[in-house]
């Protein structure tokens, strides 16, 4: 549908038309508000869709979008057929052979230019080889030459492969890529023209962009809010055990418009939420600075923990009323870091008790299907976040509510043990932002440069190889400076997109392209597969296509990729990346 100048999906926010909004706990099924999806449908966000049919935006799974040269057939993305085209225009002779055998061969153009040949010889001899690579895609990036799509793939039969993909050696299933919705991001996007703002959202969530299908939502202020707040603040010294003062009115200023702009492009985004701090009246101790939002400890009071569980229930319900389904929540961002921005310390005992005795039961009582993420864990010291994770998973009651683990930063080293011990998905929940103030070479303006793109490549590669099933960027959008609301330690952090607030100009950073080299081609439900040689990560999508992402730290070179029983040769740029999306 076309609503208010944008193409949107039929979901709970505009069900069947631009003006119908479903009430809380309703979904949009067959363009009508309903209490549940019909038998053949799957709930994707707040819309009921048939993932086993022909929906190219949710093909086989929520948010799994087909490429521009594909369509959805029976829940699988398949290449658009070109078999009969050559025969129709005569390019391959009356039998159309040139079209069939020349379909992706790198010299398949010969079949086309040989149009009119009555014997079809141009197609069979000029097809460029014995393999079809019409739908196979090559994209390369390097400094000053990002996202180049004009490179050529040549099928060869000899020579040593630079990178070899073994798609029979399968690791974890992949759930997706995404990023965090922060207030500062939307405030900067709002400075742009509508056209540039739309461009930014398409770059992140559009089918012709990074195709992100995950989104992190802060519950109250993160360190990249425009100012400190929670959704239930009361006068100093007061309490609100009944959540009478709960309100998401602040969320409607920045976060919800940001989220809805993404949903308009992809109705199957999977959203999860986490607080950086509970409401200040729920904490005890001394703040890190003059603000009660910063630091302190989570209360151990049963009355407070009960109220905090209701805070989560109210938040999930309020977003549902906005047509935004929160699939899962993490109780606390980095529960062992007390900082000069919204934060809160939790002990292992309080975290475990809260999950098992308060939050989990509160969701059940409220009739909510919201899952609990054990996250977001960052400090892997044996007495810090790692201790919390171990304590929760050692408690049968608390463990029964955990459906996914959220690890970031230092916790990469603990992914493998979590996989072997807990047999639950582990998500990487926050990409490192670079430009570290404690390291030499710190810059007061976020560099957003090639060096950070290379660092980002290594982080994404290593987390995937460690065994995570999803990967999230931190700030998707910032200004060119990149400062947070930290009251004492300025930290100019990198982002995927930036806004020059003086020129009102959108800037695409090199790191954005690194993410896109993965996320545009790897679809939910893909499996990570083994590679050897070179610096590479590979996935096999459910439609059989194989995505290989490679980095070359040296001089420009001719690369040979062995994949699917074929050898594909291409020009790899110096200090750059290449993605080959191989379609058999």
Buried (B, 14 or more C-beta within 10 A) or exposed (E): EEEEEBEBBBBBBBBBEBEBBBEEBBBBBEEBBBEEBEEEBBBBBBBBBBBBBEBBBBBBBBBBBBBEBBBBBEBBBBBEEBEEBBBEEBBBBEBBBBBBBBBBBBBBBBBBEBBEBEEBBBBBBBBBBEBBBBBBBBBBBBBEEBBBEEBEBBBBEEEEBBBBBEBEEEBBBBBBBBBBBBBBBBBBBEBBEEEBBBBBBBBBBBBEBBBBBBBBBBBBBBBBBBEBBBBBBEEEEEBBEEBEBBBBEBBEBBBBBBBBBBBBBBBBBBBBBBBBBBBBBBBEBEBBBEBBBBBBBBBEBEEBBBBBBBBBBBBBBBBBBBBBBBBBBBBBBBBBBBBBBBBBBBBBEBBBBBBBBBBBBBBEEBEBEBBBBBBBBBBBEEEBBBBBBBBBBEBEBBBEBBBBBBBBBBBBEBBEEBBEEBEBBBBBBBBBBBBEEEEEEEEEEBBBBBBBBBBBBEBBBBBBBBBBBBBBBBBBBBBBEBBBBBBEEEBBBBBBBBBBBEEEBBBBBBBBBBBBBBBBBBBBBBBBBBBEBBBBBBBBBBBBBBBBBBBBEEEEEEBBBBBBEBBBBBBBBEBBBBBBBBBB
